[in-house]
Amino acid sequence: MRNIVILISGRGSNMEAIVRAQIPGARIVAVISNRPDAGGLEFAARHGIAARVLDHKAYPTREAFDAALAELIDALSPDLVVLAGFMRVLTDAFVSRYAGRLLNIHPSLLPSFPGLHTHRRALEAGVRVHGTTVHFVTPTLDCGPVVIQAAVPVLEGDDEDSLAARVLVQEHRIYPQAVRWFVEGRLQLTEAGGVRVKDEPAGSDGWTVPPVEA
Ligand code: GRF
């Protein structure tokens, strides 16, 4: 069994998608929110998952909060920490502590549109293709090795909400997939700073770059 801790800040629909995927070999040991009012906490509790709150406002500094968060997480002995709409910039110390076992989902095709308001910025930029990325977390924000991406078209008449909804459908598909690969031990960080996925059935060398899906 691989122990997984999921960090959220809000509605937690990606967390929900991962829980609902019932990934063999994965045990969600806790869902932790930095906001007491995060909607996703209720879903977690209803599904028998320990739902914890660590309010960042109770800590004087980012460092102090991250240290307390790491302490809480480490007590759960996770193999993987999943950021699912966790709206906090993490300190380098925190990120380094979980190097190679910290995943994030970002609502754009990175490296395009790191940071906030990705759907609005995609519309303003006039791109025809937008999407979402699951990546390993490194100290630079929204910039780690890409595990899987899914692309969606930007359609005439789209607004932020319609585009976000189209992207979210893909988020709910690729995040459980990435977690499944991790749990199955099929993700390999390459020396070049990328990710390879050991594909099924094992081919000649067994490692392939995951496809971008439209
Ligand atoms: C998602 O769009 C995710 O990509 C971004 O924040 C949003 C979280 O949504 N990081 P939810 O809380 O998982 O519903």
Residues whose N, C-alpha, C, O or C-beta is under 5 A from the ligand:
A	BS01	GRF	G10 R11 G12 S13 N14 M15 A84 G85 I105 H106 P107
